[in-house]
Amino acid sequence: MAAGGAAARALARAGHGARAAGSGRPLGPEETLGLLEASVVHQEGALLALNKPPGLPILGPSGELSLTALLPALRRRLGLPAELHVVKAPTRECSGLVLLSGCRRATEQLQQFFSDARRRGQYPATYRAVTVGVPAEAEGEIRVGLRWQQQGDTATVVPVPVPGRRSLARKEVKSTLTRYRVLGAAGGCALLQLQPRTAFPEQLPVHLTLLLCPALGDHEHSSRVGRVLGVPFLLPPEAAPTRTQVLDEELLRRLGLSPRQLRRLPLHLHLQQLVLPQGPLCAPPPPPFLRTLRQLGLPGHQEP
């Protein structure tokens, strides 16, 4: 079931990164609740699915606006009898499907279903991403070890091209796999379909940098892809501190952005489909994502 007109209008009001239109200020609790209420894309029995805007965290420290903190109020607004639990959700900066359940047993069964599907070699989650750069191959797989690494005061996810058996056994490194396919390309950018076989924090943005095609709006990892005379190359994470993504003048012009507006550009990574036991569940990309597709001449911008 796709999101209706009310959800699309609510997402449009959220703009880039769940911010109020025009002012650039973050949405408050009441505005965010209204947005989430209008963004219900599926409700059946104990299951509820939302189409989350980018910029809204699932979990957060006490006092910070997050989906989990808003769930009790959302349940009351929707008139649901039971407490809601998060079954599956994209990360803070991603948009897309959030699967909730009002039954603890159903939550556990669905989480086990997703784990079993990945172990069987299936791909229960499908993402769409707009990338800066076009992969050399039209489709393929990204296989690499990932681990957390402390860099100064922060921890970041870094690739381990050839992880050792001991580090894998000690779970210091996790082998990860993402299948990708180019759905369209124009002007040095691309629309990709991504299907992760494994689950690791920041897996998809990091994998995209290994393709030398960081996601548009990735202000965390895109600095790892450098350019010399227009040719991309990979920088080691320790030599690529986090910074606002750098785009060339032509791409900024096509997106209708100034360099100052770049920091508000949301991550163009959207959880579009989840395969459940009863069938696939889909949610359209948010209006900012669709607007970018239209501006760049990429396919899919006419989705509802």
C-alpha positions in Angstrom: 0.0 0.0 0.0 1.5 3.4 -1.0 1.3 6.6 1.1 -1.7 8.7 0.3 -1.9 12.4 -0.5 -1.9 13.5 3.1 1.3 11.7 3.8 2.9 13.3 0.7 1.8 16.7 1.7 3.1 16.2 5.3 6.5 15.0 4.0 6.6 18.0 1.7 6.2 20.3 4.7 9.1 18.4 6.4 11.3 19.5 3.5 15.0 18.7 3.9 15.8 16.7 7.0 12.4 17.1 8.8 12.6 20.8 9.0 9.8 23.4 8.7 9.4 24.7 5.2 11.1 28.1 4.6 12.5 28.7 8.0 15.0 25.8 8.1 14.2 25.2 11.8 13.7 21.6 13.0 10.2 20.4 13.5 8.9 20.3 17.1 7.2 17.4 18.8 3.6 18.3 17.8 4.6 19.0 14.1 6.5 15.7 14.0 3.6 13.8 15.5 1.3 15.2 12.8 3.8 14.3 10.1 4.0 10.7 11.4 0.3 10.4 11.7 -0.1 11.4 8.1 2.7 9.1 7.0 1.0 5.8 7.9 1.4 3.6 4.8 0.0 0.3 6.2 -2.1 -0.9 9.1 -3.2 -4.4 9.6 -3.8 -6.2 12.9 -0.9 -5.5 15.2 1.3 -4.2 12.4 1.7 -0.5 11.5 4.1 1.0 8.9 5.2 4.6 8.6 7.2 6.4 5.9 9.8 8.2 8.0 11.3 11.4 6.8 15.1 11.8 6.8 16.7 13.3 9.9 14.4 11.7 12.5 16.3 9.3 14.8 14.7 6.1 16.0 16.4 6.2 19.4 17.8 9.2 21.2 19.0 10.4 24.6 16.5 11.5 27.1 15.0 14.8 26.1 15.9 14.5 22.4 13.2 14.2 19.8 13.1 10.7 18.4 10.5 8.2 17.0 10.7 6.0 20.1 10.0 9.0 22.4 6.9 9.9 20.3 5.5 6.3 20.0 3.2 6.6 23.1 1.6 9.9 21.8 1.4 8.5 18.3 -0.4 5.4 19.6 -3.0 7.6 21.4 -3.5 9.7 18.3 -4.1 6.6 16.2 -6.4 5.1 18.8 -4.3 1.9 19.1 -4.8 -0.3 22.2 -1.3 -1.7 22.7 2.2 -0.2 23.2 4.1 0.0 19.9 7.5 -1.6 19.4 10.0 -1.0 16.6 10.5 -4.1 14.4 12.6 -2.6 11.6 13.7 0.9 10.7 16.2 2.8 8.7 18.9 4.9 10.4 18.4 8.6 11.5 19.5 10.2 8.2 17.7 7.7 6.0 14.1 8.0 5.0 11.7 5.1 4.4 9.7 2.3 6.0 9.5 2.0 9.7 7.7 -1.2 10.7 6.0 -1.2 14.1 4.1 -3.8 16.1 1.6 -3.7 18.9 2.4 -7.3 19.9 5.7 -8.3 21.5 5.4 -11.9 20.1 4.8 -10.6 16.5 7.8 -8.3 16.9 10.0 -11.2 17.8 8.7 -13.4 15.0 9.2 -10.7 12.4 12.7 -9.9 13.6 13.5 -13.6 13.4 11.9 -13.8 9.9 14.3 -11.0 8.7 17.3 -12.8 10.2 16.3 -16.1 8.7 15.8 -14.6 5.3 19.3 -13.1 5.3 20.8 -16.4 6.3 18.9 -18.1 3.4 20.6 -15.7 1.0 17.4 -13.6 0.5 17.2 -9.8 0.4 14.2 -8.7 2.5 15.0 -4.9 2.3 15.4 -2.8 -0.8 16.7 0.8 -0.8 17.0 3.5 -3.4 19.9 5.9 -3.4 21.0 8.9 -5.4 24.7 8.8 -5.8 27.4 11.4 -6.9 29.1 9.3 -9.5 28.1 6.3 -11.6 29.4 2.8 -10.8 31.7 1.3 -13.3 29.5 -1.8 -13.6 25.7 -1.7 -14.0 25.2 -4.2 -11.3 27.2 -6.2 -8.8 28.0 -6.9 -5.2 30.0 -5.1 -2.6 31.7 -7.6 -0.2 33.9 -6.2 2.6 34.5 -6.5 6.3 33.4 -3.6 8.4 34.4 -2.6 11.9 34.2 0.4 14.3 37.3 2.5 14.7 38.0 5.2 17.1 39.1 8.5 15.5 39.7 11.2 18.1 36.6 11.6 20.1 34.3 9.8 17.8 33.8 6.2 16.5 33.4 5.6 12.8 32.8 2.6 10.6 35.7 1.6 8.4 36.2 -1.1 5.8 38.5 -4.1 6.3 39.1 -5.5 2.8 40.6 -8.8 4.0 39.4 -9.5 7.5 41.3 -12.2 9.4 39.6 -15.3 10.8 40.4 -14.3 14.4 38.9 -10.8 14.1 35.8 -12.3 12.5 35.5 -15.0 15.2 35.9 -12.4 18.0 33.3 -10.3 16.1 35.7 -7.3 15.9 34.9 -7.3 12.2 31.8 -8.3 10.4 31.6 -9.6 6.8 29.1 -7.6 4.9 27.4 -7.8 1.5 25.2 -5.5 -0.5 23.8 -6.2 -4.0 23.4 -3.1 -6.2 21.9 -2.3 -9.6 22.0 1.0 -11.5 18.4 2.1 -12.4 19.4 5.2 -14.3 22.3 7.7 -14.8 22.5 11.3 -15.9 25.1 14.0 -15.7 27.5 12.1 -13.5 24.9 11.0 -10.9 22.9 7.7 -10.6 19.9 6.2 -9.1 20.8 2.9 -7.5 18.8 0.0 -6.1 20.5 -1.4 -3.0 19.8 -4.7 -1.3 21.8 -5.5 1.9 22.3 -9.1 2.7 23.8 -8.2 6.1 23.0 -5.6 8.7 25.8 -3.3 10.1 25.6 0.3 11.1 26.3 2.7 8.2 26.8 -0.3 5.9 25.1 1.2 2.8 26.8 4.7 2.9 30.2 3.1 3.5 29.7 0.5 0.7 28.7 3.3 -1.7 32.0 5.1 -1.0 33.8 1.8 -2.0 32.1 2.1 -5.3 33.5 5.7 -5.5 29.9 6.9 -5.7 28.9 8.4 -2.3 25.2 9.0 -1.6 24.0 12.5 -2.3 23.7 14.3 1.1 26.2 12.0 2.8 28.1 14.4 5.1 29.6 11.6 7.1 31.5 9.4 4.6 31.6 11.3 1.3 35.0 12.9 2.1 36.6 9.5 1.7 36.2 9.8 -2.1 38.7 12.3 -3.5 39.1 13.5 -7.1 42.1 14.4 -9.2 41.3 15.9 -12.6 37.8 14.6 -12.2 38.9 11.0 -11.6 37.6 9.6 -8.2 39.9 7.7 -5.8 39.4 6.3 -2.3 41.1 8.0 0.7 41.7 6.1 3.9 39.2 7.1 6.6 41.9 8.6 8.8 42.8 11.0 6.0 39.2 12.0 5.4 37.7 13.9 8.3 33.9 14.3 8.4 32.7 17.4 6.6 29.8 18.8 4.6 29.7 17.0 1.2 31.5 18.9 -1.6 29.6 19.2 -4.9 30.8 20.9 -8.1 29.3 24.1 -9.3 27.3 22.4 -12.1 25.7 19.9 -9.8 24.8 22.7 -7.3 23.2 24.6 -10.2 21.1 21.6 -11.3 20.0 21.1 -7.7 19.2 24.8 -7.2 21.5 25.0 -4.2 24.0 27.4 -2.9 27.2 26.2 -1.1 25.7 27.4 2.2 22.6 25.3 1.7 24.6 22.1 1.3 24.8 21.3 5.0 21.0 20.9 5.0 20.9 18.6 2.0 19.4 15.3 3.4 20.9 11.9 2.7 19.3 10.5 -0.4 19.0 6.9 0.9 15.5 5.6 1.2 14.2 2.2 2.5 11.6 1.6 -0.2 10.5 -2.0 0.3 10.4 -4.7 3.0 9.3 -8.3 2.1 7.1 -9.6 4.9 5.7 -13.1 5.3 2.4 -11.9 3.8 4.1 -10.1 0.9 6.0 -6.9 0.0 5.4 -3.6 1.7 6.4 -0.4 -0.1 6.7 3.4 0.6 7.5 6.1 -2.0 10.5 8.3 -1.5 9.9 11.7 0.1 9.2 14.8 -2.0 12.8 16.1 -1.6 14.2 12.8 -3.0 11.7 12.9 -5.9 12.5 16.5 -6.6 16.2 15.6 -6.9 15.4 12.9 -9.4 13.5 15.4 -11.5 16.2 18.0 -11.3 18.9 15.5 -12.3 16.9 13.8 -15.0 16.9 10.4 -13.2 14.0 7.9 -13.4 11.3 7.5 -10.8 10.4 11.1 -10.1 6.8 10.6 -11.1 6.1 8.1 -8.3 3.1 9.2 -6.1 
